[in-house]
Amino acid sequence: MGTDTLRSPEADEADEAAERRREQRGWYFYDWACSVYSTSVLTVFLGPYLTSVAKSAADPDGFVHPLGIPVRAGSFFAYTVSASVIVSILVMPLAGAAADRTGRKKPLLALAAYVGATATTGLFFLDGDRYLLGGFLLIVANSSVAVSMVLYNSYLPQIAPPEERDAVSSRGWAFGYAAGSLVLVANLILFTAHDSFGLSESMAVRICLASAGIWWGAFTLVPLKRLRERGRTTSEAPTAQGWRQLAATVRDMRGKPLTLSFLFAYLIYNDGIQTVISQASVYGSEELGLSQSTLITAVLMVQVLAVAGALGMGRLAQTYGAKRTILGSLVAWTVTLAAGYFLPAGAPVWFFVLAAGIGLVLGGSQALSRSLFSHLVPPGKEAEYFSAYEMSDRGMSWLGPLLFGVTYQLTGSYRDAIISLVAFFIVGFVLLARVPVAQAIGDAGNPLPERI
């Protein structure tokens, strides 16, 4: 018998750690793939561009009439984002239930990713007065990315032990913001020099929108190759009754009220975060009169600083705990958003200052919320619980865009619309501060990390 067949426990442990790191690196690449959609499409280009397309189709009073409903053209994008979230609510429980019951997350992840990537690429055909086409493709892409994130996030407890999750989650967000920064640089070059390339401004925007879909589809191949299936996590047969599964998940959570309390707090403050992300470019272009180039540069600054912010807040969490670090970020969000209300129009320097504040807290507040929740999930119910989490992350983030759109529709002021979002961060802070996280982790049946 050769000596190479005799392996020590230390060698097996080293191999397992190496395989885990390889899988973690593959996991990071889905953030790298899909974050470009969130950055280039949802945050930068689609809001102002779809608003301009809707205005082209508007009647003399400035209204469009989707399904016969009078909608102020300036509110159409916000309403469409809200509608996409409602569609997500209907689909995400199906994905979470199917993943847990079959153990086949990767085919479902691939389906959601490539439906979303295809819809995003299809935005190339958004021109003239085709605002309904833009609204439809936005709903498909936004709901697809939400479904894919249910499956993506549910891998975190399986690829990282408790002591690694804050760091792994933060690196995933950092990968996403790094990709967003890289693509935004290319977008900025193409948009500002579109005349040199023989392109109209509209064509340049449409190329930037479609390229995000191509990027999303291409880099999704990396996690699909590296992530491993774990088999079924329940002995029950697969079912399409996702809503029944969600109801069962909520009933199960009622037996873990502290997990449910955290999820409710996250639902509130994340609604504010997601609305700021999706509506900031509309606020900058329509209320502050800033150019598209200025908006791209500002969002690029957000991406670069968000990488440092996600990693830096990950380090702060190691010292002060994830909960305290998140609470600090919510205070920063409140101050930054309140300052945004007073920004003078036509002053890009102050808009850049605001963007810097957002960038420093954006990635960390989301990454640490994800890793903190992973400690509150009972073993074997990862996709099921992360389906509920994703409904809080993207799936329940319909109230903020709706409030933003209604406020603008009633007042005609984007400043009033933006200041209305402060309430989400204040209420979210109060609710999160009341959650005893250590007790919640114990109630979920998980080991308590050294620092939480």
Secondary structure, DSSP 8 states (H G I E B T S, - for coil): --GGG---HHHHHHHHHHHHHHHHHHHHHHHHHHHHIIIIIIIIIHHHHHHHHHHHH--TTSEE-GGG--EEGGGHHHHHHHHHHHHHHHHHHHHHHHHHHH--HHHHHHHHHHHHHHHHHGGGG--TT-HHHHHHHHHHHHHHHHHHHHHHHTTHHHHS-GGGHHHHHHHHHHHHHHHHHHHHHHHHHHHHTTTTTT--HHHHHHHHHHHHHHHHHHHTHHHHHH------SSSS---S-HHHHHHHHHHHHHTSHHHHHHHHHHHHHHHHHHHHHHHHHHIIIIIS---HHHHHHHHHHHHHHHHHHHHHHHHHHHHH-HHHHHHHHHHHHHHHHHHHHT--TT-HHHHHHHHHHHHHHHHHHHHHHHHHHHTTS-TT-HHHHHHHHHIIIIITTTHHHHHHHHHHHHH--HHHHHHTTHHHHHHHHHHHHT--HHHHHHHTT----S--
